[in-house]
Amino acid sequence: MNILIAINSAYIDHAKVMLYSLARHNLGHLNIYLIYNTLKEAELTQLKAFIAKYCHGEFYPIKIDSKMFQKFSVRGHFSIETYYRIYAQYLLPETIERILWLDADIIVKDSLKEFYEADFNGNCLIACENESEINKENIKRLGIKCEKYFNAGVILMNLKAMRGWMKQEELEKKIDENLSLFIWQDQDILNFIYDGATLFEDGRFNCQVRGGQKNVEKKAENAAVLHYVGAQKPWLYYYRDGAREYYLSYLKYVNRKRFIQVQVCASLYRLLKGKQVDK
C-alpha cells in the first residue's frame, strides 16, 4: 500500500499517531511517501526509524522547493503543506500509479483494503463527500458540474490518470486564472480541477467529526477512518466530543508522556469549566 503525507515539524507527532493506527489495521507492507520542505534531517531520521519499527514499511522523503507555492494563501489552522498534494503526480516516481493521501489529523480504525483497491473506472480520484452545510455554496462558487464536493483529507489518487488528465503547465495556468475562487485552499483546487474525474466512496472512509459536535459516538463507531476536521483537534485539552477517545487510544502507544499530559490537562479543564458553571 502506497501512502502519501505532507507535514511540517508541528505535525510530526500527530502524523506518527495516524501512521501507527494505519499500520495496526493494515498489516501489509506500507510505502510511506513524504513531501516536505522545512523538516530537519534529525526529524526525518526519527520518522524513518518510527516507520521501520511500528509501520512494517519503508520511508521515502521527497524535498521540494516551497517557492512554487508562494502564490497560495494560508488561512486559519491550515498549513502550506496541504498544497503539496496538488503536484503529487509530478513529484512522485512515474512507476507509482496508485497512492492514498491521508491528512495527519486522522485515525484509521479499520482495514482500508476495500477503499485502496477500488476500481477507479477511469477516474483520477476516489474521495468522500464533504460533510458541511456550505457544500452547495462551494459547488456554486467553483462551478462544479458534478454537483458534489469532496473532503480532501482522504484521497485515493490514480497518478497515471492524473498525469494524463492535465500537464503541469496546463494545471498551473488553470489555477492561476482562477486563484480568487479558492477559499478552502487546496481542497477547492482539487475539486475544481478534477470535477468530472472523481469517484465518490462511502463516507465511512472519511468520517468527519468536529470538536463540540453532539452525538458522534455511533457515527465514530462505524467509521473506518476518523477525520478530526476544524481547528479543534483531539490532542488539545479543550477538545470536546466522544471521538477523542479513539485518538488517545493510539497516542498512548506512540507517546505515553504526551498521552498523560493530554489526559491531565483535559481533566483540569473540565474541572475548571464545571466550577464556572456552578457559580
N, C-alpha and C positions, 0 to 999 in steps of 0.2 A: 504494500500500500504506500503510495507516494503522498506525503503531506507537505503543505506549504504554509509558512508563517512569516510574519514580518513584525519585529518588535524593536523597542529601544531598551535602555537599561532599566527603566521604571517598570517594565513588564516582564522581565526575565523570570522572576519567581512565579508570577501568575501563569506564564506560558508553561513552566515546569508542572504545575498542578494540572493544567489542561492535558499536557502530553502524558502525564502519569495515568490520568483517568482513561485516556485513549488506549494506552498500552494494556491496561487492566482488562479491557473488554474486547480488544482486538489483538489476538495473540500471534498473528502472522508477522513477518518481517516488515519493519517500518523504515522508510527512507524519508528523513526529515530535512526539507529544504528551507533554509532561512535566507530571506532577502533583507539586508541591513545596510546601515551607513555609519552609525555612531558607536556601535558596540566596541569595547576594548578587547584586545587579544586574550586577556585573562578571563573575561566574561564568556568568550567563545569556547575557550578551553574547558571552563566549568560546565557549560551547556553540553558540550560534546561528551564529557565524562558522565553527566547525568543521563543522557540518551542511551549511552552504551550500557549503563548499569540498570536502568529501570524500563527502558522502552524497546528492548530487543530490536535495536535498529541502528542505522548509521546517520551521520550528520553531514550535511552539505551546505556550508555557508556561502552566500554569494554577495559580495560587497558591491554597492552601486554608488554612482555619483549623485548626490542629492540635488545638484544644480538643475537637473531635469524636472524637478518637482517644485521649483521656486514660484512658479506661476499659480500654484494651487493655494487656496486659503484653508486655514485650520480653525475650527470653531469648537467651543465648549471643551468636553473631555476627550475629544478625538486627538489623534496624533498624525503627523505627516506620513508615518509608516504605512497607514492604511491605503495610501495611494499606490504603493509599490506594486500591488497585485494587478493594477491596470496593464502593466507591461510584462506580466509573468510569462506570456507565450514567447516573448522575445528574449527574456533574461535566462530562462531555463534551457537546459540542453535539448536539442531537437529530437533526441531519442526518447524523450518523455512525452507521451501522448495523453496521459490522464493524471490529474493531480487533485487532491482535496484541500481546499483552503479552509483553515479554521482560525477564527479570532482567538485571542488569548483569554477573553473573558467568558470562557465556555467550559462546561463539564460534560464529558461523554459518559453516559450511563448504560449503554448497551452496544452491541455489535453494529458497526457501520457497513458491514459486508454488503447488505442489500442496497444501500444507498451508493456505495462506492462502485459496485459492479453493474449499476443500472445502465440500460441501453440509452445512449444519447439520441437515438433516432435522427441523427444528422445535426442535432443542436450543438451549440457551443458551450452552454452551461446547463447545469441542473441545480436548482435552488428552491427555497421555500418562501411562500408569500410573507411579506412584512405584516406583522400584527400591529396595526396602527390605524387610528381614526383619520389620519391625514393621507392615507393611500390614494384616495380619489383626487386630492389636491396635487399630489406628486405626479400622478398619471396625466392629469390635465396640463400641468406646468411643463412637463417634459414631452408631451405629445405622444405618449406611448400607445401604440396601436393595438397591442395585445390585451390592453386594459387590465394588466396585472403588474404589481410592483413587488419585487422580492427583497428580502433582507440579505445583506451581503456577508453575514457572519459565518455562514456555512455554504460554500460553493464548490460543486464538482466541476472542474474545468476540462473541457475537451481541447487540449492545447493544439492538436493537429488541425481541428476545425477552426479554432480561433486564429491561427496563423493564416489560414486561407480566407477567413471572413474579411480581414482588413489588414493591409500592410501598415507598418508602424507610422510611416509618413502620413498616410490617409487618416489613421486613428488620431494622431496628434492634431492634424488640421481640423478634424471634426470637433475635437474637444475645444480647441482654441476658438472656433467660430461660435461655440455655444456655452462658453465658460460662465456667463452670467446666469444661466439656467440652474446651475448645480448648487443647491442649498445643502443637501445632505452628502456633500463631498463625493468621494469615490463611489459610494452606493448609487447615487444619482447617475454618475457617469456610466457605470456598468449597466444599469437598467436602460439608459438611453442608447448605448452602443449596441447592446445585444437584445434589443426589442425585436421579437420575432424569431430569436435564435436561442430562447431559454425554455427549458422544460421544467414545470413546477412539480415538486415532490411533496409527499406527506409532511405536514408540519411537525410531526414528532421528531424529525431530524434537525429541526431548528426551533425548538420550543422556547419562545421568548418570554422571559419573566422580568418584572421591573420591581425595584425596591418600593415597598409601601403598597404593592398590589395585594388585594384581598383574595382569599380562597384559591391560592395557587397550588396547594398540596396535591390535589388529584391530577391537575394538569402536569405538574412536575413528575409525578409518579409514573405516568405513562410515556414520558419523553425518552428518546434515545440520546438526544443532545439538549442540554440546558444552556441557554444563552442569556447571560445577565446583561440585558440592554439598559441604556440610560446611564446617567452619571453616577448613580448609586451602585456600588459594587459589593459583593459579599465579603470581601476582605476588609471593608470599612466598618468600624464599630457601630455606626448608626444605621447600618443596612437593616431593613425590616421586611421580612416575609419568610414563610416556611421553607422556601427553596434554598436558603443559606446553608442548611444542614448538609446538603449534598456537596457543596464546595468544601466545607470544613471536614467532611469525611475523607477527602483526599489530601487536603492540606496537612492533616496530622501525620501522614506518612512521608510527605515531601519536606516539610519544615515544622518539626514538632514545637520549636521555640515560638515561631510565628503563630502557630495554632493556639497555643496557650495565651499569647498576647491578645489575639483577637477575641478569644472567649472571655478573658478577664475584662477587657475594655468594653465589650458589648454588655456584659453583666452590670458593670458600674454605670454605664449609660442608661440602661433600662431602670436601674435603681433610682438614679437621679431624676429621670423623667417621671417615675412613679411618685416620687416625693413632691415634685412640682404640681402634679395633677391633684394630689391630696390637699394641697394648701388652699 
